Amino acid sequence: MIIWAAFFAHWYLSLFAQSFFQHRYAAHRMFSMHPLWERFFFVFTFLVQGSSFMSPRGYALLHRMHHAYSDTDKDPHSPHNSTNAFGMMWKTRTVYQEVLKDEHPNARRFASGDYPEWVALEEFGNKWYTRVGWGALYVGFYVAFATAWWQYLLLPVHFAMGAVHGAIVNWGGHKYGYQNFDNHDKSRNSLFFDFLTGGELFQNNHHKLPMRVNFGVKWWELDPTYPVIWTLDKLRIVRIKRKEGHSTVPVAA
């Protein structure tokens, strides 16, 4: 019971950090927040993503490339450019590392954009020994609380939690489901109620309206992350900038 509680807590907390902070805040700037709250969510994201932590700056640049070049050869993680999800994940990792080092030519046009940075924390989170340290903590927790051998099979998901979420969204959200809009790409809405990835699988809606905080468009499309952001807005922790609208990210040249 403890193992399953820990697994689902890690799944959904890491997922929220990616959807709320890295995606909707860092990449799209859908809302603003006080610098102290930004630092709080930086630390929160580092803690809940652990060994799979991604730099919000790196995430933002990678994601802006994805929108500008969606499902073209320049898309950093289109499933239509890879034979399987693992190949897509490896390509994404390679591009991400190049973006962090300012070595990827397609990312340079987005480098002057607005995104949050905390250089010390981002560099620490991306060190190999930090990732190994988090992995050791996960293993130690399982040694202490696992009650069956098969529970250890969950550990690889913990190690790569953020990447697993990204793979599900980018593979499934651009291959399986229905379309509300013709976006001239392969984006799809995969679930009516996205309990799996916190609204991220409404990819077709999001590519049409990338500044819309609520990824659901139809009344029956439920984005679980949106009510949290709405509540934070009412509490004045964040301030939503736009309800709808097209992205300011440049389109493919």
Secondary structure, DSSP 8 states (H G I E B T S, - for coil): -HHHHHHHHHHHHHHHIIIIIIIIIIIT--EEE-HHHHHHHHHHHHHHHGGG---HHHHHHHHHHHHHTTTSTT-TT-GGGSSSHHHHHHHHHHHHHHHHTT--GGGGGGTTS-----HHHHHHHTSHHHHHHHHHHHHHHHHHH--SGGGGGGHHHHHTHHHHHHHIIIIITTTSSB-SS--SS---B--SB-TTTTTTTBHHHHHHSTT-S----STT-B-THHHHHHHHHHTTSEEE--SS----S----
